[in-house]
Amino acid sequence: MELKDSLMEFRGSLMELKDSLMEFRGSLMELKDSLMEFKDSLMELKDSLMEFRGSLMELKGSLMGFRGSLSR
Protein backbone atom coordinates (compact mmCIF):
# COMPACT_ATOMS: atom_id res chain seq x y z
CA MET A 1 0.00 0.00 0.00
CA GLU A 2 2.88 2.36 0.78
CA LEU A 3 4.36 1.84 -2.69
CA LYS A 4 1.01 2.55 -4.31
CA ASP A 5 0.66 5.78 -2.31
CA SER A 6 4.17 6.83 -3.27
CA LEU A 7 3.47 6.14 -6.93
CA MET A 8 0.22 8.10 -6.78
CA GLU A 9 2.03 11.01 -5.12
CA PHE A 10 4.75 10.84 -7.79
CA ARG A 11 2.09 10.81 -10.50
CA GLY A 12 0.48 13.88 -8.96
CA SER A 13 3.85 15.64 -8.92
CA LEU A 14 4.37 14.78 -12.59
CA MET A 15 0.95 16.19 -13.44
CA GLU A 16 1.80 19.43 -11.59
CA LEU A 17 5.11 19.60 -13.45
CA LYS A 18 3.29 19.11 -16.76
CA ASP A 19 0.86 21.91 -15.91
CA SER A 20 3.73 24.21 -14.92
CA LEU A 21 5.58 23.44 -18.14
CA MET A 22 2.48 24.11 -20.21
CA GLU A 23 2.01 27.44 -18.43
CA PHE A 24 5.67 28.28 -19.04
CA ARG A 25 5.28 27.38 -22.71
CA GLY A 26 2.30 29.72 -22.92
CA SER A 27 4.36 32.51 -21.37
CA LEU A 28 7.15 31.91 -23.87
CA MET A 29 4.67 32.08 -26.75
CA GLU A 30 3.33 35.40 -25.43
CA LEU A 31 6.90 36.70 -25.14
CA LYS A 32 7.61 35.61 -28.71
CA ASP A 33 4.50 37.44 -29.94
CA SER A 34 5.48 40.58 -28.03
CA LEU A 35 9.00 40.46 -29.45
CA MET A 36 7.64 40.06 -32.97
CA GLU A 37 5.39 43.10 -32.47
CA PHE A 38 8.38 45.05 -31.13
CA LYS A 39 10.44 44.02 -34.15
CA ASP A 40 7.65 45.18 -36.47
CA SER A 41 7.50 48.52 -34.63
CA LEU A 42 11.25 48.94 -35.01
CA MET A 43 11.03 48.21 -38.72
CA GLU A 44 8.26 50.81 -39.10
CA LEU A 45 10.40 53.31 -37.18
CA LYS A 46 13.36 52.55 -39.45
CA ASP A 47 11.20 53.13 -42.53
CA SER A 48 9.89 56.41 -41.12
CA LEU A 49 13.40 57.58 -40.31
CA MET A 50 14.58 56.70 -43.81
CA GLU A 51 11.68 58.72 -45.29
CA PHE A 52 12.55 61.61 -42.98
CA ARG A 53 16.19 61.40 -44.06
CA GLY A 54 15.09 61.51 -47.69
CA SER A 55 12.98 64.59 -46.99
CA LEU A 56 15.92 66.28 -45.29
CA MET A 57 18.13 65.51 -48.27
CA GLU A 58 15.52 67.03 -50.61
CA LEU A 59 15.32 70.09 -48.38
CA LYS A 60 19.10 70.38 -48.40
CA GLY A 61 19.10 70.21 -52.18
CA SER A 62 16.42 72.88 -52.41
CA LEU A 63 18.28 75.14 -50.01
CA MET A 64 21.53 74.67 -51.90
CA GLY A 65 19.71 75.59 -55.13
CA PHE A 66 18.16 78.63 -53.47
CA ARG A 67 21.55 79.67 -52.10
CA GLY A 68 23.05 79.26 -55.57
CA SER A 69 20.35 81.47 -57.09
CA LEU A 70 21.07 84.19 -54.51
CA SER A 71 24.78 84.13 -55.40
CA ARG A 72 24.07 85.02 -59.02
N, C-alpha and C positions, 0 to 999 in steps of 0.2 A: 504494500500500500504506500509506503514511503517513496519508493521509486516512481510509482505512478503520480504521486503528488509533485515530486520534483520535476518530472517530465511535463506535467501540466503547467507548472510555474514557468519552466523554461519556454514552453510554447507561448505562454502569455507574454513573456519578455520579447520573444521573437516577433510577435504580432505588434507590440509597442514599437519595436525598432523599425519594422516595416512602415508603420504609420508615420513615424518621425522622418524616415527617409523619403517617403512620398511628400510630406510637407516641405522638406528641404528642397526636393526636386521642384516643387511648385514655386518656391521662393527663387530658385535659380532661373526658372523660366521667366518670372516677372522681372528679374534683374536683367536678363538678356533682352527682353522687350524694351525696358527702359533705356538700356545702352544703345539699342538700335534707333530708338526715337532721338536720343541725344546725338548720335552720329548723323542722322538725317538733318537735325537742326544745325549742326556744324557745317554740313555741306551747303545748306541754304545760306548760312552766314557767309561762307566762302564765296558763293555765287554773287551775293549782294555786294560784298567787298570788291570783287572783280569788276562788277558793273560800275560801282562808285569810282574805282580807279580809272576805268575807261572814260567816265564822265570828266574826271579831273584832267586827264590827258587831253581830251577835246577842249576843255576850258583853257588849258595851258596853250594849246595851239591857237585858239582864237585870240587870246591875249597877246601872244607873240606876233600874230598877224596885225592886230590893232596897234601894237607898239611900233611895228615896222611901218605902218601907214602914217603914224605920227612923225616918224623920223624923216619922211620925204618932204 
